[in-house]
Amino acid sequence: MLFEIKMPEVGPGVTEATIVNWRKQVGDPIQEKEILVEVMTEKVNMEVECPVSGVVAEILFPKEVAVRVNEVIAKVKMNHAPA
């Protein structure tokens, strides 16, 4: 089962964030709460944790691209279905 990772809301009035660095690549294993990607806005830099454990199946945007909040940025093939 694929789990969609979305660009998180990063603050009031902020509609997009720029991907700075992918910490994991397609095919890499990832654990729940492990950092998947670093993003930034004009006001804040933040790390986005993966909410599930599995393997990175797809990365939908390259580095240095601005992505709208709530847009799917990656997909993770889960080790098991979430509870």
mmCIF file as gemmi writes it, N, C-alpha and C atoms, coordinates in Angstrom:
data_model
loop_
_atom_site.group_PDB
_atom_site.id
_atom_site.type_symbol
_atom_site.label_atom_id
_atom_site.label_alt_id
_atom_site.label_comp_id
_atom_site.label_asym_id
_atom_site.label_entity_id
_atom_site.label_seq_id
_atom_site.pdbx_PDB_ins_code
_atom_site.Cartn_x
_atom_site.Cartn_y
_atom_site.Cartn_z
_atom_site.occupancy
_atom_site.B_iso_or_equiv
_atom_site.pdbx_formal_charge
_atom_site.auth_seq_id
_atom_site.auth_asym_id
_atom_site.pdbx_PDB_model_num
ATOM 1 N N . MET Axp A 1 ? 0.846 -1.184 0 1 0 ? 1 A 1
ATOM 2 C CA . MET Axp A 1 ? 0 0 0 1 0 ? 1 A 1
ATOM 3 C C . MET Axp A 1 ? 0.888 1.243 0 1 0 ? 1 A 1
ATOM 4 N N . LEU Axp A 2 ? 0.57 2.212 -0.853 1 0 ? 2 A 1
ATOM 5 C CA . LEU Axp A 2 ? 1.337 3.452 -0.919 1 0 ? 2 A 1
ATOM 6 C C . LEU Axp A 2 ? 0.698 4.518 -0.033 1 0 ? 2 A 1
ATOM 7 N N . PHE Axp A 3 ? 1.548 5.191 0.728 1 0 ? 3 A 1
ATOM 8 C CA . PHE Axp A 3 ? 1.116 6.282 1.596 1 0 ? 3 A 1
ATOM 9 C C . PHE Axp A 3 ? 1.619 7.577 0.993 1 0 ? 3 A 1
ATOM 10 N N . GLU Axp A 4 ? 0.741 8.557 0.815 1 0 ? 4 A 1
ATOM 11 C CA . GLU Axp A 4 ? 1.119 9.826 0.21 1 0 ? 4 A 1
ATOM 12 C C . GLU Axp A 4 ? 1.614 10.798 1.283 1 0 ? 4 A 1
ATOM 13 N N . ILE Axp A 5 ? 2.8 11.363 1.037 1 0 ? 5 A 1
ATOM 14 C CA . ILE Axp A 5 ? 3.36 12.382 1.918 1 0 ? 5 A 1
ATOM 15 C C . ILE Axp A 5 ? 3.051 13.737 1.283 1 0 ? 5 A 1
ATOM 16 N N . LYS Axp A 6 ? 2.414 14.626 2.047 1 0 ? 6 A 1
ATOM 17 C CA . LYS Axp A 6 ? 2.026 15.932 1.513 1 0 ? 6 A 1
ATOM 18 C C . LYS Axp A 6 ? 2.884 17.038 2.114 1 0 ? 6 A 1
ATOM 19 N N . MET Axp A 7 ? 3.021 18.123 1.347 1 0 ? 7 A 1
ATOM 20 C CA . MET Axp A 7 ? 3.705 19.308 1.864 1 0 ? 7 A 1
ATOM 21 C C . MET Axp A 7 ? 2.896 19.81 3.047 1 0 ? 7 A 1
ATOM 22 N N . PRO Axp A 8 ? 3.527 19.893 4.215 1 0 ? 8 A 1
ATOM 23 C CA . PRO Axp A 8 ? 2.767 20.318 5.402 1 0 ? 8 A 1
ATOM 24 C C . PRO Axp A 8 ? 2.464 21.809 5.385 1 0 ? 8 A 1
ATOM 25 N N . GLU Axp A 9 ? 1.479 22.186 6.189 1 0 ? 9 A 1
ATOM 26 C CA . GLU Axp A 9 ? 1.212 23.603 6.4 1 0 ? 9 A 1
ATOM 27 C C . GLU Axp A 9 ? 2.328 24.133 7.283 1 0 ? 9 A 1
ATOM 28 N N . VAL Axp A 10 ? 2.946 25.219 6.854 1 0 ? 10 A 1
ATOM 29 C CA . VAL Axp A 10 ? 4.128 25.702 7.561 1 0 ? 10 A 1
ATOM 30 C C . VAL Axp A 10 ? 3.891 27.014 8.308 1 0 ? 10 A 1
ATOM 31 N N . GLY Axp A 11 ? 2.701 27.566 8.181 1 0 ? 11 A 1
ATOM 32 C CA . GLY Axp A 11 ? 2.392 28.781 8.916 1 0 ? 11 A 1
ATOM 33 C C . GLY Axp A 11 ? 1.188 29.474 8.323 1 0 ? 11 A 1
ATOM 34 N N . PRO Axp A 12 ? 0.568 30.359 9.101 1 0 ? 12 A 1
ATOM 35 C CA . PRO Axp A 12 ? -0.609 31.061 8.612 1 0 ? 12 A 1
ATOM 36 C C . PRO Axp A 12 ? -0.282 31.913 7.386 1 0 ? 12 A 1
ATOM 37 N N . GLY Axp A 13 ? -1.094 31.805 6.363 1 0 ? 13 A 1
ATOM 38 C CA . GLY Axp A 13 ? -0.91 32.607 5.166 1 0 ? 13 A 1
ATOM 39 C C . GLY Axp A 13 ? 0.154 32.094 4.205 1 0 ? 13 A 1
ATOM 40 N N . VAL Axp A 14 ? 0.865 31.047 4.592 1 0 ? 14 A 1
ATOM 41 C CA . VAL Axp A 14 ? 1.909 30.497 3.723 1 0 ? 14 A 1
ATOM 42 C C . VAL Axp A 14 ? 1.271 29.447 2.814 1 0 ? 14 A 1
ATOM 43 N N . THR Axp A 15 ? 1.417 29.632 1.499 1 0 ? 15 A 1
ATOM 44 C CA . THR Axp A 15 ? 0.746 28.745 0.556 1 0 ? 15 A 1
ATOM 45 C C . THR Axp A 15 ? 1.679 27.749 -0.118 1 0 ? 15 A 1
ATOM 46 N N . GLU Axp A 16 ? 3.006 27.96 0.03 1 0 ? 16 A 1
ATOM 47 C CA . GLU Axp A 16 ? 3.95 27.03 -0.581 1 0 ? 16 A 1
ATOM 48 C C . GLU Axp A 16 ? 5.273 27.055 0.166 1 0 ? 16 A 1
ATOM 49 N N . ALA Axp A 17 ? 6.061 26.01 -0.065 1 0 ? 17 A 1
ATOM 50 C CA . ALA Axp A 17 ? 7.402 25.91 0.503 1 0 ? 17 A 1
ATOM 51 C C . ALA Axp A 17 ? 8.312 25.312 -0.564 1 0 ? 17 A 1
ATOM 52 N N . THR Axp A 18 ? 9.59 25.595 -0.453 1 0 ? 18 A 1
ATOM 53 C CA . THR Axp A 18 ? 10.566 25.109 -1.419 1 0 ? 18 A 1
ATOM 54 C C . THR Axp A 18 ? 11.303 23.909 -0.846 1 0 ? 18 A 1
ATOM 55 N N . ILE Axp A 19 ? 11.435 22.869 -1.653 1 0 ? 19 A 1
ATOM 56 C CA . ILE Axp A 19 ? 12.181 21.678 -1.241 1 0 ? 19 A 1
ATOM 57 C C . ILE Axp A 19 ? 13.666 22.022 -1.278 1 0 ? 19 A 1
ATOM 58 N N . VAL Axp A 20 ? 14.34 21.833 -0.152 1 0 ? 20 A 1
ATOM 59 C CA . VAL Axp A 20 ? 15.758 22.161 -0.032 1 0 ? 20 A 1
ATOM 60 C C . VAL Axp A 20 ? 16.619 20.916 -0.239 1 0 ? 20 A 1
ATOM 61 N N . ASN Axp A 21 ? 16.238 19.821 0.415 1 0 ? 21 A 1
ATOM 62 C CA . ASN Axp A 21 ? 17.064 18.618 0.356 1 0 ? 21 A 1
ATOM 63 C C . ASN Axp A 21 ? 16.241 17.381 0.693 1 0 ? 21 A 1
ATOM 64 N N . TRP Axp A 22 ? 16.32 16.393 -0.176 1 0 ? 22 A 1
ATOM 65 C CA . TRP Axp A 22 ? 15.717 15.091 0.128 1 0 ? 22 A 1
ATOM 66 C C . TRP Axp A 22 ? 16.732 14.299 0.945 1 0 ? 22 A 1
ATOM 67 N N . ARG Axp A 23 ? 16.353 13.868 2.147 1 0 ? 23 A 1
ATOM 68 C CA . ARG Axp A 23 ? 17.241 13.066 2.987 1 0 ? 23 A 1
ATOM 69 C C . ARG Axp A 23 ? 17.237 11.603 2.565 1 0 ? 23 A 1
ATOM 70 N N . LYS Axp A 24 ? 16.168 11.193 1.883 1 0 ? 24 A 1
ATOM 71 C CA . LYS Axp A 24 ? 16.033 9.818 1.39 1 0 ? 24 A 1
ATOM 72 C C . LYS Axp A 24 ? 15.773 9.867 -0.108 1 0 ? 24 A 1
ATOM 73 N N . GLN Axp A 25 ? 16.131 8.788 -0.788 1 0 ? 25 A 1
ATOM 74 C CA . GLN Axp A 25 ? 15.921 8.672 -2.227 1 0 ? 25 A 1
ATOM 75 C C . GLN Axp A 25 ? 15.01 7.474 -2.5 1 0 ? 25 A 1
ATOM 76 N N . VAL Axp A 26 ? 14.509 7.376 -3.727 1 0 ? 26 A 1
ATOM 77 C CA . VAL Axp A 26 ? 13.655 6.248 -4.106 1 0 ? 26 A 1
ATOM 78 C C . VAL Axp A 26 ? 14.415 4.943 -3.843 1 0 ? 26 A 1
ATOM 79 N N . GLY Axp A 27 ? 13.732 4.008 -3.19 1 0 ? 27 A 1
ATOM 80 C CA . GLY Axp A 27 ? 14.327 2.711 -2.856 1 0 ? 27 A 1
ATOM 81 C C . GLY Axp A 27 ? 14.912 2.643 -1.463 1 0 ? 27 A 1
ATOM 82 N N . ASP Axp A 28 ? 15.093 3.8 -0.818 1 0 ? 28 A 1
ATOM 83 C CA . ASP Axp A 28 ? 15.653 3.824 0.538 1 0 ? 28 A 1
ATOM 84 C C . ASP Axp A 28 ? 14.593 3.426 1.564 1 0 ? 28 A 1
ATOM 85 N N . PRO Axp A 29 ? 14.981 2.613 2.554 1 0 ? 29 A 1
ATOM 86 C CA . PRO Axp A 29 ? 14.063 2.353 3.662 1 0 ? 29 A 1
ATOM 87 C C . PRO Axp A 29 ? 13.942 3.599 4.539 1 0 ? 29 A 1
ATOM 88 N N . ILE Axp A 30 ? 12.78 3.767 5.154 1 0 ? 30 A 1
ATOM 89 C CA . ILE Axp A 30 ? 12.558 4.913 6.05 1 0 ? 30 A 1
ATOM 90 C C . ILE Axp A 30 ? 11.697 4.454 7.21 1 0 ? 30 A 1
ATOM 91 N N . GLN Axp A 31 ? 12.01 4.969 8.386 1 0 ? 31 A 1
ATOM 92 C CA . GLN Axp A 31 ? 11.261 4.633 9.592 1 0 ? 31 A 1
ATOM 93 C C . GLN Axp A 31 ? 10.295 5.767 9.94 1 0 ? 31 A 1
ATOM 94 N N . GLU Axp A 32 ? 9.22 5.413 10.619 1 0 ? 32 A 1
ATOM 95 C CA . GLU Axp A 32 ? 8.285 6.416 11.11 1 0 ? 32 A 1
ATOM 96 C C . GLU Axp A 32 ? 9.04 7.461 11.929 1 0 ? 32 A 1
ATOM 97 N N . LYS Axp A 33 ? 8.749 8.724 11.705 1 0 ? 33 A 1
ATOM 98 C CA . LYS Axp A 33 ? 9.342 9.886 12.377 1 0 ? 33 A 1
ATOM 99 C C . LYS Axp A 33 ? 10.766 10.195 11.915 1 0 ? 33 A 1
ATOM 100 N N . GLU Axp A 34 ? 11.282 9.463 10.923 1 0 ? 34 A 1
ATOM 101 C CA . GLU Axp A 34 ? 12.58 9.789 10.358 1 0 ? 34 A 1
ATOM 102 C C . GLU Axp A 34 ? 12.403 10.958 9.376 1 0 ? 34 A 1
ATOM 103 N N . ILE Axp A 35 ? 13.408 11.826 9.277 1 0 ? 35 A 1
ATOM 104 C CA . ILE Axp A 35 ? 13.321 12.992 8.397 1 0 ? 35 A 1
ATOM 105 C C . ILE Axp A 35 ? 13.389 12.522 6.941 1 0 ? 35 A 1
ATOM 106 N N . LEU Axp A 36 ? 12.4 12.946 6.15 1 0 ? 36 A 1
ATOM 107 C CA . LEU Axp A 36 ? 12.35 12.611 4.728 1 0 ? 36 A 1
ATOM 108 C C . LEU Axp A 36 ? 12.901 13.745 3.872 1 0 ? 36 A 1
ATOM 109 N N . VAL Axp A 37 ? 12.522 14.973 4.209 1 0 ? 37 A 1
ATOM 110 C CA . VAL Axp A 37 ? 12.861 16.109 3.351 1 0 ? 37 A 1
ATOM 111 C C . VAL Axp A 37 ? 12.978 17.387 4.185 1 0 ? 37 A 1
ATOM 112 N N . GLU Axp A 38 ? 13.823 18.303 3.722 1 0 ? 38 A 1
ATOM 113 C CA . GLU Axp A 38 ? 13.939 19.623 4.325 1 0 ? 38 A 1
ATOM 114 C C . GLU Axp A 38 ? 13.28 20.622 3.381 1 0 ? 38 A 1
ATOM 115 N N . VAL Axp A 39 ? 12.46 21.511 3.951 1 0 ? 39 A 1
ATOM 116 C CA . VAL Axp A 39 ? 11.78 22.53 3.148 1 0 ? 39 A 1
ATOM 117 C C . VAL Axp A 39 ? 11.995 23.901 3.785 1 0 ? 39 A 1
ATOM 118 N N . MET Axp A 40 ? 11.791 24.96 2.983 1 0 ? 40 A 1
ATOM 119 C CA . MET Axp A 40 ? 11.927 26.309 3.519 1 0 ? 40 A 1
ATOM 120 C C . MET Axp A 40 ? 10.897 27.241 2.903 1 0 ? 40 A 1
ATOM 121 N N . THR Axp A 41 ? 10.57 28.271 3.681 1 0 ? 41 A 1
ATOM 122 C CA . THR Axp A 41 ? 9.751 29.379 3.201 1 0 ? 41 A 1
ATOM 123 C C . THR Axp A 41 ? 10.573 30.647 3.413 1 0 ? 41 A 1
ATOM 124 N N . GLU Axp A 42 ? 9.968 31.791 3.154 1 0 ? 42 A 1
ATOM 125 C CA . GLU Axp A 42 ? 10.675 33.049 3.397 1 0 ? 42 A 1
ATOM 126 C C . GLU Axp A 42 ? 10.993 33.23 4.872 1 0 ? 42 A 1
ATOM 127 N N . LYS Axp A 43 ? 10.209 32.601 5.745 1 0 ? 43 A 1
ATOM 128 C CA . LYS Axp A 43 ? 10.354 32.835 7.181 1 0 ? 43 A 1
ATOM 129 C C . LYS Axp A 43 ? 10.932 31.669 7.968 1 0 ? 43 A 1
ATOM 130 N N . VAL Axp A 44 ? 10.817 30.443 7.461 1 0 ? 44 A 1
ATOM 131 C CA . VAL Axp A 44 ? 11.194 29.292 8.291 1 0 ? 44 A 1
ATOM 132 C C . VAL Axp A 44 ? 11.768 28.165 7.442 1 0 ? 44 A 1
ATOM 133 N N . ASN Axp A 45 ? 12.734 27.456 8.026 1 0 ? 45 A 1
ATOM 134 C CA . ASN Axp A 45 ? 13.212 26.197 7.461 1 0 ? 45 A 1
ATOM 135 C C . ASN Axp A 45 ? 12.694 25.102 8.377 1 0 ? 45 A 1
ATOM 136 N N . MET Axp A 46 ? 12.28 23.974 7.798 1 0 ? 46 A 1
ATOM 137 C CA . MET Axp A 46 ? 11.792 22.889 8.643 1 0 ? 46 A 1
ATOM 138 C C . MET Axp A 46 ? 12.093 21.539 8.026 1 0 ? 46 A 1
ATOM 139 N N . GLU Axp A 47 ? 12.114 20.527 8.871 1 0 ? 47 A 1
ATOM 140 C CA . GLU Axp A 47 ? 12.312 19.154 8.436 1 0 ? 47 A 1
ATOM 141 C C . GLU Axp A 47 ? 10.96 18.452 8.483 1 0 ? 47 A 1
ATOM 142 N N . VAL Axp A 48 ? 10.666 17.671 7.439 1 0 ? 48 A 1
ATOM 143 C CA . VAL Axp A 48 ? 9.392 16.956 7.363 1 0 ? 48 A 1
ATOM 144 C C . VAL Axp A 48 ? 9.653 15.492 7.693 1 0 ? 48 A 1
ATOM 145 N N . GLU Axp A 49 ? 8.981 15.009 8.74 1 0 ? 49 A 1
ATOM 146 C CA . GLU Axp A 49 ? 9.114 13.61 9.154 1 0 ? 49 A 1
ATOM 147 C C . GLU Axp A 49 ? 8.173 12.734 8.343 1 0 ? 49 A 1
ATOM 148 N N . CYS Axp A 50 ? 8.564 11.485 8.177 1 0 ? 50 A 1
ATOM 149 C CA . CYS Axp A 50 ? 7.7 10.498 7.531 1 0 ? 50 A 1
ATOM 150 C C . CYS Axp A 50 ? 6.755 9.926 8.591 1 0 ? 50 A 1
ATOM 151 N N . PRO Axp A 51 ? 5.456 9.937 8.35 1 0 ? 51 A 1
ATOM 152 C CA . PRO Axp A 51 ? 4.51 9.441 9.355 1 0 ? 51 A 1
ATOM 153 C C . PRO Axp A 51 ? 4.371 7.916 9.385 1 0 ? 51 A 1
ATOM 154 N N . VAL Axp A 52 ? 5.002 7.203 8.436 1 0 ? 52 A 1
ATOM 155 C CA . VAL Axp A 52 ? 4.906 5.741 8.383 1 0 ? 52 A 1
ATOM 156 C C . VAL Axp A 52 ? 6.288 5.145 8.11 1 0 ? 52 A 1
ATOM 157 N N . SER Axp A 53 ? 6.443 3.855 8.395 1 0 ? 53 A 1
ATOM 158 C CA . SER Axp A 53 ? 7.663 3.127 8.048 1 0 ? 53 A 1
ATOM 159 C C . SER Axp A 53 ? 7.453 2.401 6.729 1 0 ? 53 A 1
ATOM 160 N N . GLY Axp A 54 ? 8.527 2.307 5.937 1 0 ? 54 A 1
ATOM 161 C CA . GLY Axp A 54 ? 8.422 1.608 4.664 1 0 ? 54 A 1
ATOM 162 C C . GLY Axp A 54 ? 9.63 1.88 3.791 1 0 ? 54 A 1
ATOM 163 N N . VAL Axp A 55 ? 9.37 1.961 2.486 1 0 ? 55 A 1
ATOM 164 C CA . VAL Axp A 55 ? 10.412 2.232 1.498 1 0 ? 55 A 1
ATOM 165 C C . VAL Axp A 55 ? 9.92 3.385 0.621 1 0 ? 55 A 1
ATOM 166 N N . VAL Axp A 56 ? 10.816 4.347 0.371 1 0 ? 56 A 1
ATOM 167 C CA . VAL Axp A 56 ? 10.451 5.477 -0.488 1 0 ? 56 A 1
ATOM 168 C C . VAL Axp A 56 ? 10.186 4.927 -1.892 1 0 ? 56 A 1
ATOM 169 N N . ALA Axp A 57 ? 8.949 5.091 -2.358 1 0 ? 57 A 1
ATOM 170 C CA . ALA Axp A 57 ? 8.544 4.541 -3.654 1 0 ? 57 A 1
ATOM 171 C C . ALA Axp A 57 ? 8.623 5.567 -4.773 1 0 ? 57 A 1
ATOM 172 N N . GLU Axp A 58 ? 8.371 6.831 -4.436 1 0 ? 58 A 1
ATOM 173 C CA . GLU Axp A 58 ? 8.327 7.859 -5.48 1 0 ? 58 A 1
ATOM 174 C C . GLU Axp A 58 ? 8.589 9.223 -4.854 1 0 ? 58 A 1
ATOM 175 N N . ILE Axp A 59 ? 9.382 10.033 -5.54 1 0 ? 59 A 1
ATOM 176 C CA . ILE Axp A 59 ? 9.598 11.434 -5.179 1 0 ? 59 A 1
ATOM 177 C C . ILE Axp A 59 ? 9.057 12.249 -6.347 1 0 ? 59 A 1
ATOM 178 N N . LEU Axp A 60 ? 8.093 13.123 -6.061 1 0 ? 60 A 1
ATOM 179 C CA . LEU Axp A 60 ? 7.366 13.803 -7.127 1 0 ? 60 A 1
ATOM 180 C C . LEU Axp A 60 ? 7.928 15.171 -7.519 1 0 ? 60 A 1
ATOM 181 N N . PHE Axp A 61 ? 8.821 15.731 -6.713 1 0 ? 61 A 1
ATOM 182 C CA . PHE Axp A 61 ? 9.406 17.039 -7.018 1 0 ? 61 A 1
ATOM 183 C C . PHE Axp A 61 ? 10.899 17.019 -6.724 1 0 ? 61 A 1
ATOM 184 N N . PRO Axp A 62 ? 11.702 17.643 -7.596 1 0 ? 62 A 1
ATOM 185 C CA . PRO Axp A 62 ? 13.143 17.735 -7.33 1 0 ? 62 A 1
ATOM 186 C C . PRO Axp A 62 ? 13.448 18.849 -6.329 1 0 ? 62 A 1
ATOM 187 N N . LYS Axp A 63 ? 14.706 18.921 -5.911 1 0 ? 63 A 1
ATOM 188 C CA . LYS Axp A 63 ? 15.148 20.008 -5.036 1 0 ? 63 A 1
ATOM 189 C C . LYS Axp A 63 ? 14.966 21.348 -5.742 1 0 ? 63 A 1
ATOM 190 N N . GLU Axp A 64 ? 14.83 22.386 -4.91 1 0 ? 64 A 1
ATOM 191 C CA . GLU Axp A 64 ? 14.753 23.773 -5.354 1 0 ? 64 A 1
ATOM 192 C C . GLU Axp A 64 ? 13.464 24.112 -6.109 1 0 ? 64 A 1
ATOM 193 N N . VAL Axp A 65 ? 12.436 23.286 -5.906 1 0 ? 65 A 1
ATOM 194 C CA . VAL Axp A 65 ? 11.128 23.55 -6.517 1 0 ? 65 A 1
ATOM 195 C C . VAL Axp A 65 ? 10.152 23.96 -5.418 1 0 ? 65 A 1
ATOM 196 N N . ALA Axp A 66 ? 9.367 25.008 -5.686 1 0 ? 66 A 1
ATOM 197 C CA . ALA Axp A 66 ? 8.332 25.442 -4.753 1 0 ? 66 A 1
ATOM 198 C C . ALA Axp A 66 ? 7.088 24.584 -4.959 1 0 ? 66 A 1
ATOM 199 N N . VAL Axp A 67 ? 6.543 24.098 -3.851 1 0 ? 67 A 1
ATOM 200 C CA . VAL Axp A 67 ? 5.388 23.197 -3.891 1 0 ? 67 A 1
ATOM 201 C C . VAL Axp A 67 ? 4.297 23.767 -2.989 1 0 ? 67 A 1
ATOM 202 N N . ARG Axp A 68 ? 3.068 23.72 -3.477 1 0 ? 68 A 1
ATOM 203 C CA . ARG Axp A 68 ? 1.935 24.217 -2.703 1 0 ? 68 A 1
ATOM 204 C C . ARG Axp A 68 ? 1.668 23.331 -1.483 1 0 ? 68 A 1
ATOM 205 N N . VAL Axp A 69 ? 1.216 23.955 -0.412 1 0 ? 69 A 1
ATOM 206 C CA . VAL Axp A 69 ? 0.814 23.243 0.801 1 0 ? 69 A 1
ATOM 207 C C . VAL Axp A 69 ? -0.252 22.209 0.448 1 0 ? 69 A 1
ATOM 208 N N . ASN Axp A 70 ? -0.163 21.036 1.044 1 0 ? 70 A 1
ATOM 209 C CA . ASN Axp A 70 ? -1.077 19.9 0.868 1 0 ? 70 A 1
ATOM 210 C C . ASN Axp A 70 ? -0.911 19.162 -0.46 1 0 ? 70 A 1
ATOM 211 N N . GLU Axp A 71 ? 0.057 19.569 -1.284 1 0 ? 71 A 1
ATOM 212 C CA . GLU Axp A 71 ? 0.368 18.843 -2.528 1 0 ? 71 A 1
ATOM 213 C C . GLU Axp A 71 ? 1.168 17.585 -2.155 1 0 ? 71 A 1
ATOM 214 N N . VAL Axp A 72 ? 0.885 16.466 -2.814 1 0 ? 72 A 1
ATOM 215 C CA . VAL Axp A 72 ? 1.644 15.235 -2.57 1 0 ? 72 A 1
ATOM 216 C C . VAL Axp A 72 ? 3.059 15.424 -3.103 1 0 ? 72 A 1
ATOM 217 N N . ILE Axp A 73 ? 4.065 15.192 -2.237 1 0 ? 73 A 1
ATOM 218 C CA . ILE Axp A 73 ? 5.458 15.374 -2.64 1 0 ? 73 A 1
ATOM 219 C C . ILE Axp A 73 ? 6.213 14.057 -2.781 1 0 ? 73 A 1
ATOM 220 N N . ALA Axp A 74 ? 5.709 13.004 -2.119 1 0 ? 74 A 1
ATOM 221 C CA . ALA Axp A 74 ? 6.38 11.702 -2.186 1 0 ? 74 A 1
ATOM 222 C C . ALA Axp A 74 ? 5.387 10.607 -1.809 1 0 ? 74 A 1
ATOM 223 N N . LYS Axp A 75 ? 5.759 9.371 -2.159 1 0 ? 75 A 1
ATOM 224 C CA . LYS Axp A 75 ? 4.949 8.21 -1.775 1 0 ? 75 A 1
ATOM 225 C C . LYS Axp A 75 ? 5.855 7.164 -1.15 1 0 ? 75 A 1
ATOM 226 N N . VAL Axp A 76 ? 5.351 6.54 -0.084 1 0 ? 76 A 1
ATOM 227 C CA . VAL Axp A 76 ? 6.101 5.531 0.655 1 0 ? 76 A 1
ATOM 228 C C . VAL Axp A 76 ? 5.314 4.222 0.615 1 0 ? 76 A 1
ATOM 229 N N . LYS Axp A 77 ? 5.985 3.148 0.209 1 0 ? 77 A 1
ATOM 230 C CA . LYS Axp A 77 ? 5.37 1.819 0.274 1 0 ? 77 A 1
ATOM 231 C C . LYS Axp A 77 ? 5.486 1.35 1.71 1 0 ? 77 A 1
ATOM 232 N N . MET Axp A 78 ? 4.352 1.248 2.373 1 0 ? 78 A 1
ATOM 233 C CA . MET Axp A 78 ? 4.34 0.941 3.798 1 0 ? 78 A 1
ATOM 234 C C . MET Axp A 78 ? 4.667 -0.522 4.075 1 0 ? 78 A 1
ATOM 235 N N . ASN Axp A 79 ? 5.347 -0.726 5.22 1 0 ? 79 A 1
ATOM 236 C CA . ASN Axp A 79 ? 5.634 -2.078 5.675 1 0 ? 79 A 1
ATOM 237 C C . ASN Axp A 79 ? 4.365 -2.77 6.161 1 0 ? 79 A 1
ATOM 238 N N . HIS Axp A 80 ? 3.453 -2.004 6.704 1 0 ? 80 A 1
ATOM 239 C CA . HIS Axp A 80 ? 2.17 -2.528 7.176 1 0 ? 80 A 1
ATOM 240 C C . HIS Axp A 80 ? 1.17 -1.386 7.169 1 0 ? 80 A 1
ATOM 241 N N . ALA Axp A 81 ? -0.099 -1.72 7.139 1 0 ? 81 A 1
ATOM 242 C CA . ALA Axp A 81 ? -1.155 -0.701 7.106 1 0 ? 81 A 1
ATOM 243 C C . ALA Axp A 81 ? -1.186 0.049 8.438 1 0 ? 81 A 1
ATOM 244 N N . PRO Axp A 82 ? -1.441 1.369 8.41 1 0 ? 82 A 1
ATOM 245 C CA . PRO Axp A 82 ? -1.515 2.121 9.667 1 0 ? 82 A 1
ATOM 246 C C . PRO Axp A 82 ? -2.711 1.663 10.501 1 0 ? 82 A 1
ATOM 247 N N . ALA Axp A 83 ? -2.556 1.776 11.805 1 0 ? 83 A 1
ATOM 248 C CA . ALA Axp A 83 ? -3.616 1.335 12.728 1 0 ? 83 A 1
ATOM 249 C C . ALA Axp A 83 ? -4.775 2.301 12.723 1 0 ? 83 A 1
